[in-house]
Amino acid sequence: MNHTIPISVPNDSGILLISLLTLLSCLDLSGCATTPTEPPPPSPTQKALVGKTQQELMSCVGLQPDVKVVEGVTELKYYKEASQFEESFAGTKSSMARVHHGCWATLRLTNDVVTEVRYRSVPKDYHDYDHCDEIFENCLGK
């Protein structure tokens, strides 16, 4: 005995509507908008730099900063890039493909004293500030 079950197939506009609704629901679930991330709390190095003079910085940092002075506030910018060897594996002749990154350190000085220290990763979404701390290793009284 043969039984047939009727199946209704939507027309082309129905398929298009279902596809569009499915796509929109997927986009809504994945969250298209990004939420801004809060900067990490200051590192011990950043805290230790506050209060140092420009002369103290020049004597302990081995890099020349970009210097900008606006209305009595001096801004010193330093950049340190990750080493190419950071991507290598010890004992092998291979490496893993990773984003090459670095860090900008911006120090604001008022009346020749550091009042603010900010770090910014490059690329922005990398969020690794170790290289900024490395710039000022010689400035810490260890």
N, CA, C and O atoms as a GROMACS GRO file, in nm:
protein
  568
    1MET      N    1   0.083  -0.116   0.000
    1MET     CA    2   0.000   0.000   0.000
    1MET      C    3   0.089   0.125   0.000
    1MET      O    4   0.175   0.139   0.088
    2ASN      N    5   0.071   0.212  -0.095
    2ASN     CA    6   0.146   0.336  -0.110
    2ASN      C    7   0.069   0.451  -0.046
    2ASN      O    8  -0.048   0.473  -0.074
    3HIS      N    9   0.140   0.522   0.041
    3HIS     CA   10   0.080   0.643   0.101
    3HIS      C   11   0.164   0.762   0.060
    3HIS      O   12   0.287   0.758   0.066
    4THR      N   13   0.102   0.865   0.019
    4THR     CA   14   0.173   0.989  -0.013
    4THR      C   15   0.136   1.095   0.090
    4THR      O   16   0.021   1.109   0.132
    5ILE      N   17   0.238   1.166   0.129
    5ILE     CA   18   0.217   1.272   0.227
    5ILE      C   19   0.235   1.403   0.154
    5ILE      O   20   0.340   1.427   0.095
    6PRO      N   21   0.136   1.488   0.159
    6PRO     CA   22   0.151   1.617   0.089
    6PRO      C   23   0.249   1.708   0.162
    6PRO      O   24   0.242   1.724   0.284
    7ILE      N   25   0.339   1.767   0.088
    7ILE     CA   26   0.436   1.861   0.142
    7ILE      C   27   0.419   1.991   0.067
    7ILE      O   28   0.416   1.994  -0.056
    8SER      N   29   0.408   2.100   0.144
    8SER     CA   30   0.396   2.229   0.075
    8SER      C   31   0.533   2.295   0.073
    8SER      O   32   0.602   2.300   0.175
    9VAL      N   33   0.571   2.344  -0.040
    9VAL     CA   34   0.699   2.413  -0.058
    9VAL      C   35   0.669   2.561  -0.076
    9VAL      O   36   0.591   2.598  -0.164
   10PRO      N   37   0.731   2.644   0.007
   10PRO     CA   38   0.703   2.787  -0.007
   10PRO      C   39   0.753   2.839  -0.141
   10PRO      O   40   0.848   2.786  -0.199
   11ASN      N   41   0.688   2.944  -0.189
   11ASN     CA   42   0.734   3.003  -0.314
   11ASN      C   43   0.866   3.077  -0.291
   11ASN      O   44   0.913   3.083  -0.178
   12ASP      N   45   0.927   3.131  -0.395
   12ASP     CA   46   1.057   3.195  -0.385
   12ASP      C   47   1.060   3.310  -0.284
   12ASP      O   48   1.160   3.327  -0.214
   13SER      N   49   0.955   3.387  -0.274
   13SER     CA   50   0.955   3.499  -0.180
   13SER      C   51   0.950   3.447  -0.036
   13SER      O   52   1.004   3.511   0.054
   14GLY      N   53   0.888   3.333  -0.014
   14GLY     CA   54   0.885   3.273   0.119
   14GLY      C   55   1.023   3.226   0.160
   14GLY      O   56   1.064   3.244   0.275
   15ILE      N   57   1.096   3.165   0.068
   15ILE     CA   58   1.232   3.119   0.096
   15ILE      C   59   1.322   3.238   0.126
   15ILE      O   60   1.405   3.233   0.217
   16LEU      N   61   1.305   3.346   0.049
   16LEU     CA   62   1.385   3.467   0.071
   16LEU      C   63   1.356   3.526   0.209
   16LEU      O   64   1.448   3.567   0.279
   17LEU      N   65   1.229   3.530   0.248
   17LEU     CA   66   1.191   3.584   0.378
   17LEU      C   67   1.248   3.500   0.491
   17LEU      O   68   1.301   3.554   0.589
   18ILE      N   69   1.239   3.369   0.479
   18ILE     CA   70   1.293   3.279   0.582
   18ILE      C   71   1.445   3.296   0.592
   18ILE      O   72   1.499   3.300   0.702
   19SER      N   73   1.512   3.306   0.479
   19SER     CA   74   1.658   3.325   0.479
   19SER      C   75   1.696   3.456   0.544
   19SER      O   76   1.791   3.462   0.623
   20LEU      N   77   1.622   3.562   0.512
   20LEU     CA   78   1.651   3.693   0.569
   20LEU      C   79   1.629   3.693   0.720
   20LEU      O   80   1.711   3.747   0.794
   21LEU      N   81   1.521   3.633   0.766
   21LEU     CA   82   1.493   3.627   0.910
   21LEU      C   83   1.599   3.545   0.983
   21LEU      O   84   1.640   3.580   1.094
   22THR      N   85   1.643   3.435   0.922
   22THR     CA   86   1.748   3.352   0.981
   22THR      C   87   1.878   3.432   0.993
   22THR      O   88   1.945   3.426   1.097
   23LEU      N   89   1.915   3.505   0.889
   23LEU     CA   90   2.036   3.587   0.892
   23LEU      C   91   2.027   3.694   0.999
   23LEU      O   92   2.123   3.715   1.073
   24LEU      N   93   1.915   3.763   1.007
   24LEU     CA   94   1.899   3.868   1.107
   24LEU      C   95   1.904   3.813   1.248
   24LEU      O   96   1.961   3.876   1.336
   25SER      N   97   1.847   3.695   1.271
   25SER     CA   98   1.852   3.639   1.406
   25SER      C   99   1.994   3.597   1.441
   25SER      O  100   2.035   3.609   1.557
   26CYS      N  101   2.071   3.550   1.344
   26CYS     CA  102   2.210   3.514   1.370
   26CYS      C  103   2.293   3.638   1.403
   26CYS      O  104   2.375   3.635   1.494
   27LEU      N  105   2.270   3.745   1.331
   27LEU     CA  106   2.344   3.869   1.358
   27LEU      C  107   2.310   3.922   1.496
   27LEU      O  108   2.398   3.972   1.567
   28ASP      N  109   2.185   3.912   1.534
   28ASP     CA  110   2.142   3.962   1.664
   28ASP      C  111   2.207   3.881   1.776
   28ASP      O  112   2.245   3.937   1.878
   29LEU      N  113   2.219   3.750   1.759
   29LEU     CA  114   2.277   3.665   1.861
   29LEU      C  115   2.428   3.684   1.873
   29LEU      O  116   2.484   3.670   1.982
   30SER      N  117   2.494   3.715   1.762
   30SER     CA  118   2.639   3.727   1.765
   30SER      C  119   2.686   3.861   1.819
   30SER      O  120   2.803   3.875   1.855
   31GLY      N  121   2.599   3.958   1.826
   31GLY     CA  122   2.637   4.088   1.882
   31GLY      C  123   2.727   4.165   1.790
   31GLY      O  124   2.849   4.159   1.803
   32CYS      N  125   2.671   4.238   1.698
   32CYS     CA  126   2.750   4.312   1.601
   32CYS      C  127   2.827   4.427   1.667
   32CYS      O  128   2.938   4.458   1.626
   33ALA      N  129   2.768   4.487   1.766
   33ALA     CA  130   2.833   4.602   1.830
   33ALA      C  131   2.938   4.553   1.929
   33ALA      O  132   2.917   4.456   2.001
   34THR      N  133   3.050   4.623   1.931
   34THR     CA  134   3.154   4.590   2.028
   34THR      C  135   3.141   4.684   2.146
   34THR      O  136   3.111   4.802   2.131
   35THR      N  137   3.164   4.630   2.262
   35THR     CA  138   3.159   4.715   2.381
   35THR      C  139   3.299   4.765   2.410
   35THR      O  140   3.395   4.689   2.400
   36PRO      N  141   3.311   4.891   2.447
   36PRO     CA  142   3.444   4.943   2.475
   36PRO      C  143   3.504   4.873   2.597
   36PRO      O  144   3.436   4.849   2.697
   37THR      N  145   3.633   4.842   2.586
   37THR     CA  146   3.698   4.776   2.698
   37THR      C  147   3.762   4.881   2.787
   37THR      O  148   3.813   4.982   2.739
   38GLU      N  149   3.758   4.856   2.916
   38GLU     CA  150   3.819   4.947   3.009
   38GLU      C  151   3.970   4.926   3.008
   38GLU      O  152   4.016   4.813   2.994
   39PRO      N  153   4.045   5.033   3.022
   39PRO     CA  154   4.190   5.014   3.028
   39PRO      C  155   4.226   4.935   3.152
   39PRO      O  156   4.158   4.945   3.254
   40PRO      N  157   4.333   4.858   3.145
   40PRO     CA  158   4.374   4.781   3.262
   40PRO      C  159   4.420   4.875   3.373
   40PRO      O  160   4.458   4.989   3.346
   41PRO      N  161   4.418   4.828   3.496
   41PRO     CA  162   4.469   4.914   3.604
   41PRO      C  163   4.618   4.939   3.583
   41PRO      O  164   4.686   4.859   3.518
   42PRO      N  165   4.669   5.050   3.635
   42PRO     CA  166   4.811   5.081   3.615
   42PRO      C  167   4.901   4.971   3.670
   42PRO      O  168   4.874   4.913   3.776
   43SER      N  169   5.008   4.943   3.596
   43SER     CA  170   5.105   4.843   3.641
   43SER      C  171   5.190   4.905   3.751
   43SER      O  172   5.190   5.027   3.768
   44PRO      N  173   5.263   4.823   3.827
   44PRO     CA  174   5.355   4.878   3.927
   44PRO      C  175   5.458   4.974   3.865
   44PRO      O  176   5.498   5.072   3.928
   45THR      N  177   5.498   4.945   3.741
   45THR     CA  178   5.593   5.033   3.674
   45THR      C  179   5.532   5.169   3.648
   45THR      O  180   5.595   5.272   3.672
   46GLN      N  181   5.409   5.170   3.599
   46GLN     CA  182   5.341   5.298   3.573
   46GLN      C  183   5.330   5.379   3.702
   46GLN      O  184   5.355   5.500   3.702
   47LYS      N  185   5.294   5.314   3.809
   47LYS     CA  186   5.281   5.383   3.938
   47LYS      C  187   5.416   5.438   3.985
   47LYS      O  188   5.422   5.548   4.041
   48ALA      N  189   5.523   5.362   3.964
   48ALA     CA  190   5.657   5.403   4.009
   48ALA      C  191   5.709   5.523   3.930
   48ALA      O  192   5.792   5.598   3.981
   49LEU      N  193   5.662   5.543   3.808
   49LEU     CA  194   5.710   5.654   3.726
   49LEU      C  195   5.650   5.788   3.767
   49LEU      O  196   5.710   5.893   3.745
   50VAL      N  197   5.531   5.784   3.825
   50VAL     CA  198   5.466   5.909   3.866
   50VAL      C  199   5.551   5.976   3.974
   50VAL      O  200   5.587   5.914   4.074
   51GLY      N  201   5.583   6.103   3.953
   51GLY     CA  202   5.666   6.178   4.046
   51GLY      C  203   5.811   6.193   4.002
   51GLY      O  204   5.885   6.274   4.058
   52LYS      N  205   5.852   6.114   3.901
   52LYS     CA  206   5.990   6.127   3.852
   52LYS      C  207   6.002   6.253   3.766
   52LYS      O  208   5.904   6.298   3.706
   53THR      N  209   6.122   6.309   3.762
   53THR     CA  210   6.147   6.428   3.679
   53THR      C  211   6.190   6.384   3.539
   53THR      O  212   6.224   6.268   3.516
   54GLN      N  213   6.187   6.480   3.447
   54GLN     CA  214   6.229   6.451   3.310
   54GLN      C  215   6.377   6.413   3.308
   54GLN      O  216   6.417   6.325   3.231
   55GLN      N  217   6.458   6.476   3.391
   55GLN     CA  218   6.601   6.444   3.398
   55GLN      C  219   6.621   6.300   3.446
   55GLN      O  220   6.705   6.229   3.392
   56GLU      N  221   6.545   6.258   3.545
   56GLU     CA  222   6.555   6.119   3.593
   56GLU      C  223   6.519   6.021   3.483
   56GLU      O  224   6.584   5.917   3.468
   57LEU      N  225   6.415   6.053   3.406
   57LEU     CA  226   6.375   5.965   3.295
   57LEU      C  227   6.485   5.957   3.189
   57LEU      O  228   6.518   5.848   3.141
   58MET      N  229   6.541   6.071   3.153
   58MET     CA  230   6.644   6.074   3.050
   58MET      C  231   6.767   5.993   3.092
   58MET      O  232   6.835   5.935   3.007
   59SER      N  233   6.796   5.989   3.222
   59SER     CA  234   6.914   5.916   3.267
   59SER      C  235   6.890   5.766   3.278
   59SER      O  236   6.986   5.689   3.277
   60CYS      N  237   6.765   5.720   3.289
   60CYS     CA  238   6.742   5.577   3.306
   60CYS      C  239   6.680   5.508   3.184
   60CYS      O  240   6.688   5.386   3.172
   61VAL      N  241   6.619   5.584   3.094
   61VAL     CA  242   6.560   5.525   2.973
   61VAL      C  243   6.662   5.536   2.861
   61VAL      O  244   6.717   5.643   2.837
   62GLY      N  245   6.686   5.428   2.792
   62GLY     CA  246   6.785   5.428   2.685
   62GLY      C  247   6.732   5.476   2.551
   62GLY      O  248   6.804   5.470   2.451
   63LEU      N  249   6.609   5.522   2.545
   63LEU     CA  250   6.549   5.566   2.419
   63LEU      C  251   6.522   5.715   2.421
   63LEU      O  252   6.495   5.772   2.527
   64GLN      N  253   6.531   5.778   2.306
   64GLN     CA  254   6.492   5.918   2.294
   64GLN      C  255   6.342   5.922   2.268
   64GLN      O  256   6.294   5.856   2.176
   65PRO      N  257   6.268   5.998   2.346
   65PRO     CA  258   6.124   6.005   2.324
   65PRO      C  259   6.088   6.111   2.220
   65PRO      O  260   6.167   6.200   2.189
   66ASP      N  261   5.967   6.099   2.166
   66ASP     CA  262   5.907   6.209   2.091
   66ASP      C  263   5.859   6.306   2.198
   66ASP      O  264   5.792   6.265   2.292
   67VAL      N  265   5.891   6.433   2.184
   67VAL     CA  266   5.856   6.531   2.286
   67VAL      C  267   5.760   6.634   2.227
   67VAL      O  268   5.780   6.685   2.117
   68LYS      N  269   5.654   6.661   2.303
   68LYS     CA  270   5.556   6.761   2.262
   68LYS      C  271   5.521   6.844   2.386
   68LYS      O  272   5.492   6.788   2.492
   69VAL      N  273   5.524   6.977   2.372
   69VAL     CA  274   5.490   7.065   2.483
   69VAL      C  275   5.372   7.151   2.442
   69VAL      O  276   5.377   7.222   2.341
   70VAL      N  277   5.264   7.143   2.520
   70VAL     CA  278   5.145   7.223   2.494
   70VAL      C  279   5.099   7.286   2.625
   70VAL      O  280   5.067   7.217   2.721
   71GLU      N  281   5.097   7.419   2.627
   71GLU     CA  282   5.051   7.496   2.743
   71GLU      C  283   5.114   7.450   2.874
   71GLU      O  284   5.044   7.429   2.973
   72GLY      N  285   5.245   7.435   2.874
   72GLY     CA  286   5.317   7.400   2.996
   72GLY      C  287   5.317   7.252   3.032
   72GLY      O  288   5.380   7.213   3.130
   73VAL      N  289   5.247   7.170   2.955
   73VAL     CA  290   5.245   7.026   2.981
   73VAL      C  291   5.333   6.958   2.877
   73VAL      O  292   5.313   6.973   2.757
   74THR      N  293   5.432   6.882   2.926
   74THR     CA  294   5.523   6.809   2.837
   74THR      C  295   5.473   6.667   2.822
   74THR      O  296   5.437   6.602   2.920
   75GLU      N  297   5.471   6.620   2.698
   75GLU     CA  298   5.430   6.482   2.671
   75GLU      C  299   5.548   6.409   2.608
   75GLU      O  300   5.598   6.450   2.503
   76LEU      N  301   5.590   6.301   2.672
   76LEU     CA  302   5.699   6.218   2.620
   76LEU      C  303   5.638   6.088   2.570
   76LEU      O  304   5.564   6.022   2.643
   77LYS      N  305   5.669   6.050   2.446
   77LYS     CA  306   5.616   5.926   2.389
   77LYS      C  307   5.732   5.833   2.354
   77LYS      O  308   5.826   5.871   2.285
   78TYR      N  309   5.722   5.711   2.405
   78TYR     CA  310   5.821   5.608   2.379
   78TYR      C  311   5.751   5.491   2.310
   78TYR      O  312   5.634   5.464   2.336
   79TYR      N  313   5.826   5.420   2.223
   79TYR     CA  314   5.770   5.302   2.157
   79TYR      C  315   5.868   5.187   2.169
   79TYR      O  316   5.989   5.204   2.149
   80LYS      N  317   5.817   5.070   2.200
   80LYS     CA  318   5.900   4.949   2.203
   80LYS      C  319   5.824   4.840   2.130
   80LYS      O  320   5.707   4.814   2.157
   81GLU      N  321   5.893   4.778   2.037
   81GLU     CA  322   5.835   4.671   1.956
   81GLU      C  323   5.880   4.536   2.008
   81GLU      O  324   5.992   4.522   2.058
   82ALA      N  325   5.794   4.438   1.996
   82ALA     CA  326   5.829   4.302   2.037
   82ALA      C  327   5.942   4.249   1.948
   82ALA      O  328   5.952   4.284   1.830
   83SER      N  329   6.026   4.167   2.005
   83SER     CA  330   6.136   4.107   1.931
   83SER      C  331   6.082   4.005   1.831
   83SER      O  332   5.981   3.939   1.858
   84GLN      N  333   6.148   3.992   1.718
   84GLN     CA  334   6.110   3.891   1.619
   84GLN      C  335   6.125   3.750   1.677
   84GLN      O  336   6.055   3.658   1.636
   85PHE      N  337   6.216   3.733   1.774
   85PHE     CA  338   6.240   3.602   1.833
   85PHE      C  339   6.127   3.559   1.926
   85PHE      O  340   6.120   3.442   1.966
   86GLU      N  341   6.041   3.651   1.960
   86GLU     CA  342   5.929   3.619   2.048
   86GLU      C  343   5.838   3.513   1.986
   86GLU      O  344   5.765   3.444   2.058
   87GLU      N  345   5.842   3.501   1.854
   87GLU     CA  346   5.755   3.407   1.784
   87GLU      C  347   5.824   3.273   1.758
   87GLU      O  348   5.763   3.186   1.696
   88SER      N  349   5.945   3.256   1.802
   88SER     CA  350   6.019   3.132   1.777
   88SER      C  351   6.003   3.034   1.892
   88SER      O  352   5.975   3.072   2.005
   89PHE      N  353   6.022   2.907   1.860
   89PHE     CA  354   6.017   2.801   1.960
   89PHE      C  355   6.159   2.758   1.991
   89PHE      O  356   6.238   2.733   1.900
   90ALA      N  357   6.193   2.747   2.117
   90ALA     CA  358   6.327   2.706   2.156
   90ALA      C  359   6.356   2.564   2.106
   90ALA      O  360   6.272   2.475   2.118
   91GLY      N  361   6.474   2.544   2.050
   91GLY     CA  362   6.516   2.412   2.005
   91GLY      C  363   6.461   2.370   1.871
   91GLY      O  364   6.485   2.258   1.827
   92THR      N  365   6.387   2.457   1.804
   92THR     CA  366   6.334   2.423   1.672
   92THR      C  367   6.374   2.531   1.573
   92THR      O  368   6.424   2.637   1.610
   93LYS      N  369   6.351   2.501   1.448
   93LYS     CA  370   6.380   2.599   1.344
   93LYS      C  371   6.250   2.655   1.286
   93LYS      O  372   6.247   2.698   1.171
   94SER      N  373   6.145   2.654   1.366
   94SER     CA  374   6.018   2.702   1.316
   94SER      C  375   5.964   2.814   1.404
   94SER      O  376   6.016   2.841   1.512
   95SER      N  377   5.862   2.876   1.355
   95SER     CA  378   5.795   2.980   1.433
   95SER      C  379   5.646   2.971   1.407
   95SER      O  380   5.601   2.907   1.313
   96MET      N  381   5.572   3.036   1.492
   96MET     CA  382   5.427   3.036   1.479
   96MET      C  383   5.385   3.175   1.431
   96MET      O  384   5.434   3.276   1.480
   97ALA      N  385   5.295   3.177   1.336
   97ALA     CA  386   5.248   3.306   1.285
   97ALA      C  387   5.167   3.377   1.393
   97ALA      O  388   5.064   3.325   1.438
   98ARG      N  389   5.212   3.493   1.433
   98ARG     CA  390   5.141   3.575   1.531
   98ARG      C  391   5.143   3.719   1.484
   98ARG      O  392   5.218   3.756   1.394
   99VAL      N  393   5.060   3.797   1.545
   99VAL     CA  394   5.058   3.939   1.515
   99VAL      C  395   5.182   4.003   1.575
   99VAL      O  396   5.208   3.989   1.694
  100HIS      N  397   5.258   4.073   1.492
  100HIS     CA  398   5.373   4.144   1.545
  100HIS      C  399   5.320   4.266   1.618
  100HIS      O  400   5.234   4.337   1.564
  101HIS      N  401   5.368   4.290   1.737
  101HIS     CA  402   5.308   4.393   1.821
  101HIS      C  403   5.413   4.477   1.892
  101HIS      O  404   5.533   4.447   1.891
  102GLY      N  405   5.363   4.582   1.952
  102GLY     CA  406   5.448   4.672   2.029
  102GLY      C  407   5.363   4.751   2.126
  102GLY      O  408   5.246   4.721   2.146
  103CYS      N  409   5.423   4.851   2.186
  103CYS     CA  410   5.351   4.930   2.286
  103CYS      C  411   5.401   5.074   2.287
  103CYS      O  412   5.522   5.098   2.285
  104TRP      N  413   5.308   5.169   2.290
  104TRP     CA  414   5.338   5.310   2.307
  104TRP      C  415   5.320   5.346   2.453
  104TRP      O  416   5.219   5.310   2.514
  105ALA      N  417   5.416   5.416   2.510
  105ALA     CA  418   5.405   5.468   2.646
  105ALA      C  419   5.405   5.620   2.635
  105ALA      O  420   5.495   5.680   2.576
  106THR      N  421   5.303   5.682   2.691
  106THR     CA  422   5.292   5.828   2.690
  106THR      C  423   5.296   5.878   2.833
  106THR      O  424   5.214   5.839   2.916
  107LEU      N  425   5.393   5.964   2.861
  107LEU     CA  426   5.408   6.022   2.994
  107LEU      C  427   5.380   6.171   2.986
  107LEU      O  428   5.435   6.241   2.901
  108ARG      N  429   5.294   6.219   3.074
  108ARG     CA  430   5.262   6.362   3.081
  108ARG      C  431   5.333   6.419   3.203
  108ARG      O  432   5.324   6.365   3.313
  109LEU      N  433   5.404   6.530   3.181
  109LEU     CA  434   5.477   6.596   3.288
  109LEU      C  435   5.425   6.738   3.306
  109LEU      O  436   5.411   6.814   3.209
  110THR      N  437   5.396   6.773   3.428
  110THR     CA  438   5.358   6.909   3.463
  110THR      C  439   5.464   6.961   3.560
  110THR      O  440   5.497   6.894   3.658
  111ASN      N  441   5.516   7.079   3.532
  111ASN     CA  442   5.625   7.136   3.613
  111ASN      C  443   5.741   7.037   3.625
  111ASN      O  444   5.799   7.022   3.732
  112ASP      N  445   5.774   6.969   3.513
  112ASP     CA  446   5.888   6.878   3.502
  112ASP      C  447   5.873   6.750   3.586
  112ASP      O  448   5.972   6.682   3.612
  113VAL      N  449   5.750   6.717   3.628
  113VAL     CA  450   5.728   6.596   3.708
  113VAL      C  451   5.621   6.511   3.640
  113VAL      O  452   5.519   6.564   3.595
  114VAL      N  453   5.644   6.379   3.631
  114VAL     CA  454   5.547   6.288   3.570
  114VAL      C  455   5.419   6.285   3.652
  114VAL      O  456   5.421   6.256   3.772
  115THR      N  457   5.307   6.317   3.586
  115THR     CA  458   5.177   6.316   3.653
  115THR      C  459   5.085   6.208   3.600
  115THR      O  460   4.987   6.172   3.665
  116GLU      N  461   5.116   6.156   3.480
  116GLU     CA  462   5.030   6.054   3.419
  116GLU      C  463   5.112   5.966   3.327
  116GLU      O  464   5.201   6.013   3.256
  117VAL      N  465   5.083   5.835   3.330
  117VAL     CA  466   5.150   5.738   3.244
  117VAL      C  467   5.042   5.653   3.178
  117VAL      O  468   4.963   5.587   3.246
  118ARG      N  469   5.039   5.655   3.045
  118ARG     CA  470   4.941   5.575   2.970
  118ARG      C  471   5.013   5.482   2.874
  118ARG      O  472   5.114   5.519   2.813
  119TYR      N  473   4.960   5.360   2.861
  119TYR     CA  474   5.012   5.263   2.765
  119TYR      C  475   4.906   5.238   2.659
  119TYR      O  476   4.786   5.239   2.687
  120ARG      N  477   4.953   5.213   2.534
  120ARG     CA  478   4.862   5.177   2.425
  120ARG      C  479   4.929   5.069   2.340
  120ARG      O  480   5.038   5.088   2.288
  121SER      N  481   4.861   4.956   2.328
  121SER     CA  482   4.914   4.844   2.249
  121SER      C  483   4.900   4.872   2.100
  121SER      O  484   4.809   4.943   2.057
  122VAL      N  485   4.991   4.815   2.024
  122VAL     CA  486   4.985   4.819   1.878
  122VAL      C  487   4.995   4.676   1.829
  122VAL      O  488   5.097   4.611   1.854
  123PRO      N  489   4.896   4.623   1.762
  123PRO     CA  490   4.768   4.684   1.728
  123PRO      C  491   4.681   4.703   1.852
  123PRO      O  492   4.704   4.640   1.956
  124LYS      N  493   4.581   4.789   1.839
  124LYS     CA  494   4.499   4.829   1.954
  124LYS      C  495   4.431   4.713   2.025
  124LYS      O  496   4.414   4.716   2.146
  125ASP      N  497   4.394   4.611   1.951
  125ASP     CA  498   4.320   4.499   2.013
  125ASP      C  499   4.412   4.392   2.072
  125ASP      O  500   4.363   4.289   2.118
  126TYR      N  501   4.543   4.416   2.074
  126TYR     CA  502   4.635   4.314   2.124
  126TYR      C  503   4.641   4.308   2.276
  126TYR      O  504   4.653   4.199   2.332
  127HIS      N  505   4.632   4.420   2.344
  127HIS     CA  506   4.626   4.429   2.491
  127HIS      C  507   4.744   4.361   2.562
  127HIS      O  508   4.724   4.280   2.652
  128ASP      N  509   4.864   4.394   2.521
  128ASP     CA  510   4.983   4.344   2.589
  128ASP      C  511   5.072   4.464   2.617
  128ASP      O  512   5.121   4.529   2.524
  129TYR      N  513   5.093   4.494   2.745
  129TYR     CA  514   5.164   4.615   2.782
  129TYR      C  515   5.302   4.585   2.840
  129TYR      O  516   5.369   4.676   2.890
  130ASP      N  517   5.347   4.459   2.836
  130ASP     CA  518   5.477   4.423   2.892
  130ASP      C  519   5.591   4.503   2.829
  130ASP      O  520   5.686   4.541   2.897
  131HIS      N  521   5.580   4.527   2.699
  131HIS     CA  522   5.689   4.597   2.630
  131HIS      C  523   5.701   4.741   2.676
  131HIS      O  524   5.811   4.797   2.676
  132CYS      N  525   5.591   4.802   2.715
  132CYS     CA  526   5.598   4.938   2.771
  132CYS      C  527   5.671   4.934   2.905
  132CYS      O  528   5.757   5.019   2.931
  133ASP      N  529   5.638   4.836   2.989
  133ASP     CA  530   5.708   4.825   3.117
  133ASP      C  531   5.858   4.806   3.095
  133ASP      O  532   5.939   4.858   3.172
  134GLU      N  533   5.895   4.732   2.990
  134GLU     CA  534   6.037   4.705   2.962
  134GLU      C  535   6.114   4.834   2.931
  134GLU      O  536   6.233   4.842   2.959
  135ILE      N  537   6.047   4.933   2.874
  135ILE     CA  538   6.114   5.060   2.842
  135ILE      C  539   6.173   5.122   2.967
  135ILE      O  540   6.280   5.184   2.962
  136PHE      N  541   6.104   5.105   3.080
  136PHE     CA  542   6.141   5.175   3.203
  136PHE      C  543   6.205   5.086   3.308
  136PHE      O  544   6.213   5.124   3.425
  137GLU      N  545   6.250   4.966   3.268
  137GLU     CA  546   6.311   4.873   3.364
  137GLU      C  547   6.424   4.936   3.445
  137GLU      O  548   6.434   4.914   3.566
  138ASN      N  549   6.508   5.014   3.380
  138ASN     CA  550   6.622   5.076   3.447
  138ASN      C  551   6.584   5.191   3.539
  138ASN      O  552   6.667   5.242   3.613
  139CYS      N  553   6.458   5.233   3.534
  139CYS     CA  554   6.411   5.345   3.616
  139CYS      C  555   6.358   5.300   3.751
  139CYS      O  556   6.330   5.383   3.838
  140LEU      N  557   6.343   5.170   3.768
  140LEU     CA  558   6.288   5.118   3.893
  140LEU      C  559   6.400   5.090   3.991
  140LEU      O  560   6.499   5.028   3.954
  141GLY      N  561   6.385   5.133   4.112
  141GLY     CA  562   6.487   5.112   4.215
  141GLY      C  563   6.477   4.974   4.274
  141GLY      O  564   6.421   4.955   4.383
  142LYS      N  565   6.532   4.875   4.203
  142LYS     CA  566   6.525   4.736   4.253
  142LYS      C  567   6.653   4.699   4.319
  142LYS      O  568   6.667   4.586   4.367
   0.00000   0.00000   0.00000
